[in-house]
């Protein structure tokens, strides 16, 4: 069965809570709201120290409220990105999400229409779904889907009241139609869900990207993902990646998106200094180095036709990525496709081997496959 790949469903509603809370009892303090907004920006821009100070304050001020646990999850997710299964960081992330749900549920048990609690509960469930999908645990994903769907439908009713809800509605409208088209195996399941509208979904995400208070970055991130992976519109994907990179210049993930679409648009020379920069960014770990070497191999192959260098870069990228397990399957498929092309020039048996590996690991066969 096709592996579930939901990388860009990152923290899908996580920041919605902040927008709502700006008019809630807990977040009536406008000074605190501005601090939260500032520190959320810092988290996305990989500036974690001031964000950690705020977490300690939230934990102390609101010990019985889910806000500190959800905020902590956002902090953990980006600080230790990428998080894979089976380590203490993953346990900490999961525990904070579960505590968020538990504390939100206490509020909902008293008032099932409490919008604030719905936001927290939904955000936590979606982050857990994202994490389990990233690490290929479909049974865990499925266990969270029914309640998450019900909460998401409640959220749609608030679209006219809160600008950032156009993000969640846009996601539903697009993926409800696009996902079963891309993966027919899921088509029977979608019959149980109301129909969406792909064109409207994209417009709603674009609107959020322009006007959203806290969800603009997530909307742009999903537009990059949609245009690149589903629509195969690399120019539109590139525009979304540029906006993300300009808004969060120190975020190496967003910078890697910009490099990816630069290469997909065959602008190889422009990509070279960007790849070198990605290797040297202050928060670059082996995951981002892996991406840099994949892209460098692609340039060596396509622009310079230096197949020996391309082979070396692809193989080194694979070596760097192995410790990230299922999380990097899609990315490693770019390297496997590259090696398959390289070996077409000297060893057809190995070329077939690497092409098979690429096909087994990719969710989007049009990316770097030729």
C-alpha positions as CSV (number, residue, x, y, z in Angstrom):
1,X,0.0,0.0,0.0
2,X,1.2,3.5,-0.7
3,X,2.9,5.0,2.3
4,X,1.2,7.9,3.9
5,X,3.2,11.1,3.2
6,X,1.9,14.1,5.0
7,X,5.1,16.1,5.6
8,X,3.5,19.4,4.9
9,X,0.6,18.8,7.1
10,X,2.8,20.2,9.7
11,X,1.2,21.6,12.9
12,X,-1.9,22.1,10.8
13,X,-4.0,24.1,13.2
14,X,-1.4,24.8,15.9
15,X,-1.3,28.5,15.5
16,X,-5.1,28.9,15.2
17,X,-5.3,28.7,18.9
18,X,-3.3,31.9,19.3
19,X,-5.6,33.9,17.0
20,X,-8.7,32.7,18.8
21,X,-7.2,33.3,22.2
22,X,-6.6,36.9,21.4
23,X,-10.3,37.3,22.2
24,X,-10.5,34.7,25.0
25,X,-10.4,35.2,28.7
26,X,-6.9,33.8,29.1
27,X,-5.4,35.9,26.4
28,X,-7.1,39.1,27.1
29,X,-3.7,40.5,27.9
30,X,-2.7,42.3,24.7
31,X,1.0,42.4,25.8
32,X,1.0,38.6,26.2
33,X,-0.6,38.2,22.8
34,X,2.1,40.3,21.1
35,X,4.8,38.2,22.9
36,X,3.2,35.0,21.7
37,X,3.0,36.3,18.1
38,X,6.7,37.3,18.3
39,X,7.9,34.0,19.8
40,X,5.9,32.0,17.3
41,X,7.8,33.9,14.6
42,X,11.1,33.2,16.3
43,X,10.3,29.5,16.5
44,X,9.6,29.4,12.7
45,X,12.8,31.4,12.1
46,X,14.8,28.9,14.3
47,X,15.5,31.4,17.1
48,X,14.5,29.2,20.0
49,X,16.0,30.7,23.1
50,X,13.5,33.6,23.6
51,X,10.7,31.2,22.8
52,X,11.8,28.8,25.5
53,X,11.6,31.7,28.1
54,X,7.9,32.3,27.2
55,X,7.1,28.6,27.5
56,X,8.3,28.6,31.1
57,X,6.1,31.6,31.8
58,X,3.0,30.0,30.2
59,X,3.6,26.8,32.1
60,X,3.8,28.7,35.4
61,X,0.8,31.1,34.7
62,X,-1.6,28.5,33.3
63,X,-0.7,25.1,34.9
64,X,-4.2,23.6,34.2
65,X,-4.6,25.0,30.7
66,X,-3.6,23.2,27.5
67,X,-1.8,26.3,26.1
68,X,1.7,25.5,27.5
69,X,1.7,21.9,26.2
70,X,0.6,22.9,22.7
71,X,3.1,25.8,22.6
72,X,5.8,23.4,23.9
73,X,5.0,20.9,21.1
74,X,5.5,23.7,18.4
75,X,8.8,24.5,20.0
76,X,9.9,20.8,20.2
77,X,8.8,20.1,16.6
78,X,11.0,22.8,15.0
79,X,13.9,22.8,17.4
80,X,14.5,19.1,16.9
81,X,13.3,18.8,13.3
82,X,13.1,16.2,12.0
83,X,11.7,14.0,14.8
84,X,11.7,10.3,14.2
85,X,10.1,7.5,16.1
86,X,11.7,5.7,19.0
87,X,13.6,8.4,20.9
88,X,13.0,10.7,24.0
89,X,12.3,13.7,21.8
90,X,9.4,11.9,20.1
91,X,8.1,10.8,23.5
92,X,8.2,14.4,24.8
93,X,6.3,15.6,21.7
94,X,3.7,12.9,22.0
95,X,3.3,13.4,25.8
96,X,2.7,17.2,25.3
97,X,0.1,16.5,22.6
98,X,-1.7,14.0,24.7
99,X,-1.7,16.4,27.7
100,X,-3.1,19.1,25.4
101,X,-6.0,16.8,24.4
102,X,-6.6,15.7,28.0
103,X,-6.8,19.2,29.4
104,X,-8.9,20.4,26.5
105,X,-11.3,17.5,27.0
106,X,-11.8,18.5,30.6
107,X,-13.1,21.9,29.3
108,X,-15.2,20.2,26.6
109,X,-16.8,17.8,29.2
110,X,-18.3,20.9,30.8
111,X,-19.1,22.7,27.6
112,X,-18.8,20.8,24.3
113,X,-19.2,24.0,22.3
114,X,-16.3,25.8,23.9
115,X,-14.4,27.1,20.9
116,X,-11.1,27.5,22.7
117,X,-11.1,23.9,23.8
118,X,-12.0,22.7,20.3
119,X,-9.0,24.6,18.9
120,X,-6.6,23.0,21.4
121,X,-8.0,19.5,21.0
122,X,-8.0,19.7,17.2
123,X,-4.5,21.1,17.0
124,X,-3.0,18.4,19.2
125,X,-4.7,15.6,17.3
126,X,-3.6,17.0,13.9
127,X,0.0,17.3,15.1
128,X,-0.1,13.7,16.3
129,X,-1.5,12.6,13.0
130,X,1.2,14.5,11.1
131,X,4.0,12.9,13.3
132,X,2.7,9.4,12.9
133,X,2.2,9.8,9.2
134,X,5.7,11.1,8.8
135,X,7.1,8.0,10.4
136,X,4.8,5.5,8.6
137,X,2.5,4.5,11.5
138,X,-0.9,4.3,9.6
139,X,-2.7,2.4,12.4
140,X,-2.0,5.3,14.8
141,X,-3.1,7.8,12.2
142,X,-6.4,6.0,11.7
143,X,-7.2,5.9,15.4
144,X,-7.2,9.7,15.6
145,X,-9.1,10.4,12.4
146,X,-12.8,10.2,13.5
147,X,-12.6,12.7,16.3
148,X,-10.3,14.9,14.4
149,X,-12.7,15.1,11.5
150,X,-15.6,16.0,13.7
151,X,-13.6,18.8,15.3
152,X,-12.5,20.1,11.9
153,X,-16.1,20.3,10.7
154,X,-16.9,22.4,13.7
155,X,-14.0,24.7,12.8
156,X,-15.4,25.3,9.3
157,X,-18.4,27.0,10.8
158,X,-16.1,29.8,12.1
159,X,-14.5,30.7,8.8
160,X,-16.4,33.9,8.5
161,X,-15.5,35.0,12.0
162,X,-11.8,34.3,11.9
163,X,-9.6,35.0,8.9
164,X,-7.2,32.1,9.6
165,X,-10.0,29.6,9.4
166,X,-9.9,30.0,5.6
167,X,-6.7,28.0,5.9
168,X,-8.4,24.9,7.4
169,X,-11.3,25.2,5.1
170,X,-9.0,25.6,2.1
171,X,-7.1,22.5,3.1
172,X,-10.3,20.4,3.3
173,X,-11.7,21.7,0.0
174,X,-8.5,20.9,-1.8
175,X,-7.4,17.6,-0.3
176,X,-10.9,16.1,-0.2
177,X,-10.8,16.0,-4.0
178,X,-7.1,15.9,-4.8
179,X,-6.0,13.0,-2.5
180,X,-8.3,10.3,-3.8
181,X,-7.4,11.3,-7.4
182,X,-3.7,10.9,-6.6
183,X,-4.2,7.8,-4.5
184,X,-7.3,5.9,-5.7
185,X,-6.9,3.3,-2.9
186,X,-8.4,6.0,-0.6
187,X,-11.4,6.7,-2.9
188,X,-13.9,4.5,-1.0
189,X,-13.1,6.2,2.3
190,X,-13.8,9.7,0.9
191,X,-17.4,8.8,0.1
192,X,-18.2,9.3,3.8
193,X,-17.0,12.9,3.6
194,X,-18.7,15.9,2.1
195,X,-17.3,17.0,-1.3
196,X,-14.7,19.7,-1.6
197,X,-13.6,22.1,-4.3
198,X,-9.9,22.1,-5.4
199,X,-10.0,25.5,-7.1
200,X,-11.8,27.1,-4.1
201,X,-9.4,25.4,-1.7
202,X,-6.4,26.9,-3.5
203,X,-8.0,30.4,-3.5
204,X,-8.7,30.1,0.3
205,X,-5.1,29.1,1.0
206,X,-3.8,32.0,-1.2
207,X,-6.1,34.3,0.7
208,X,-4.7,33.1,4.0
209,X,-1.2,33.4,2.7
210,X,-1.9,37.1,2.0
211,X,-4.2,38.1,4.8
212,X,-3.7,35.5,7.6
213,X,-2.7,36.7,11.0
214,X,-0.9,33.6,12.2
215,X,-1.5,31.0,9.5
216,X,0.1,32.8,6.5
217,X,3.3,30.7,6.8
218,X,1.4,27.4,7.0
219,X,-0.8,28.4,4.0
220,X,2.3,29.3,1.9
221,X,3.9,26.0,3.0
222,X,0.9,24.0,1.8
223,X,0.7,26.0,-1.4
224,X,4.3,25.0,-2.1
225,X,3.4,21.4,-1.3
226,X,0.3,21.4,-3.4
227,X,1.7,23.2,-6.4
228,X,4.9,21.0,-6.4
229,X,3.5,17.6,-5.5
230,X,0.0,17.6,-6.8
231,X,-0.4,20.3,-9.4
232,X,3.1,20.0,-10.9
233,X,3.2,23.8,-11.2
234,X,6.8,24.4,-10.3
235,X,6.6,28.2,-11.0
236,X,3.7,28.7,-8.6
237,X,5.5,26.4,-6.1
238,X,8.7,28.5,-6.4
239,X,6.8,31.7,-5.7
240,X,5.4,30.2,-2.5
241,X,8.8,29.0,-1.5
242,X,10.4,32.4,-2.1
243,X,7.7,34.1,0.1
244,X,8.4,31.6,2.9
245,X,12.2,32.0,2.6
246,X,11.9,35.8,2.7
247,X,9.6,35.8,5.7
248,X,11.7,33.2,7.6
249,X,15.3,33.5,6.2
250,X,16.9,31.4,8.9
251,X,14.5,28.4,8.5
252,X,16.6,25.8,6.6
253,X,13.5,23.8,5.6
254,X,11.9,26.7,3.8
255,X,15.3,27.5,2.2
256,X,15.5,23.9,1.0
257,X,12.0,24.3,-0.6
258,X,13.3,27.3,-2.5
259,X,16.3,25.3,-3.8
260,X,14.0,22.4,-4.8
261,X,11.7,24.5,-7.0
262,X,14.7,26.3,-8.4
263,X,16.0,23.0,-9.6
264,X,12.6,21.8,-10.8
265,X,12.4,24.9,-12.9
266,X,15.9,23.9,-14.4
267,X,17.6,27.0,-13.0
268,X,20.7,25.0,-12.1
269,X,23.3,27.8,-12.1
270,X,21.1,29.9,-9.7
271,X,20.8,26.9,-7.4
272,X,24.6,26.4,-6.9
273,X,25.3,29.2,-4.4
274,X,22.0,28.4,-2.6
275,X,23.1,24.8,-2.1
276,X,26.4,26.0,-0.7
277,X,24.6,28.3,1.7
278,X,22.2,25.5,2.9
279,X,25.3,23.5,4.0
280,X,26.5,26.4,6.1
281,X,23.3,27.7,7.7
282,X,23.6,27.8,11.5
283,X,20.8,25.3,12.1
284,X,21.8,22.8,9.3
285,X,21.9,19.3,10.6
286,X,22.5,16.0,8.7
287,X,18.9,16.1,7.4
288,X,19.5,19.4,5.6
289,X,23.0,18.4,4.6
290,X,21.4,15.3,3.0
291,X,19.1,17.6,1.0
292,X,22.1,19.8,0.0
293,X,24.1,16.9,-1.3
294,X,21.1,15.5,-3.2
295,X,20.6,18.8,-4.9
296,X,24.4,19.2,-5.5
297,X,24.4,15.7,-7.1
298,X,21.5,16.8,-9.3
299,X,23.4,19.9,-10.5
300,X,26.5,17.8,-11.2
301,X,24.4,15.4,-13.2
302,X,22.1,17.7,-15.1
303,X,24.3,20.8,-15.6
304,X,27.8,19.5,-15.7
305,X,27.2,15.9,-16.7
306,X,29.9,14.9,-14.2
307,X,28.4,11.5,-13.4
308,X,31.2,10.4,-11.0
309,X,30.7,13.5,-8.8
310,X,26.9,13.1,-9.0
311,X,27.2,9.5,-7.9
312,X,29.4,10.4,-5.0
313,X,27.0,13.1,-3.8
314,X,23.9,11.0,-4.1
315,X,25.5,8.1,-2.2
316,X,26.8,10.4,0.6
317,X,23.3,11.9,0.9
318,X,21.8,8.5,1.3
319,X,24.4,7.7,4.0
320,X,23.4,10.9,5.9
321,X,19.7,10.1,5.6
322,X,19.7,6.5,6.8
323,X,19.4,7.5,10.5
324,X,16.1,9.3,9.8
325,X,14.3,6.1,8.8
326,X,10.9,6.4,7.1
327,X,10.8,10.2,7.5
328,X,13.2,10.7,4.5
329,X,11.9,8.1,2.1
330,X,10.6,10.7,-0.3
331,X,13.8,12.7,-0.2
332,X,16.0,9.7,-0.7
333,X,14.0,8.7,-3.7
334,X,15.5,11.8,-5.4
335,X,18.9,10.3,-4.9
336,X,17.9,6.8,-6.0
337,X,16.4,8.2,-9.2
338,X,19.6,10.1,-9.7
339,X,21.7,7.0,-9.2
340,X,19.5,5.0,-11.6
341,X,20.2,7.6,-14.3
342,X,23.9,7.7,-13.5
343,X,24.2,3.9,-13.8
344,X,22.4,3.9,-17.1
345,X,25.7,5.0,-18.5
346,X,27.7,2.1,-17.0
347,X,25.7,-0.7,-15.3
348,X,22.1,-1.4,-16.4
349,X,21.7,-4.0,-13.6
350,X,22.5,-1.4,-10.9
351,X,20.4,1.2,-12.8
352,X,17.3,-1.1,-12.4
353,X,18.1,-1.7,-8.8
354,X,18.2,2.0,-7.9
355,X,15.1,2.8,-10.0
356,X,13.2,0.1,-8.1
357,X,14.4,1.6,-4.8
358,X,13.2,5.0,-6.0
359,X,9.8,3.8,-7.0
360,X,9.4,2.0,-3.6
361,X,10.2,5.2,-1.6
362,X,8.6,8.0,-3.6
363,X,5.0,9.2,-3.2
364,X,5.3,11.7,-6.1
365,X,7.0,10.0,-9.1
366,X,7.3,13.2,-11.1
367,X,9.8,14.7,-8.7
368,X,13.4,14.4,-9.9
369,X,12.6,11.1,-11.7
370,X,14.0,12.2,-15.1
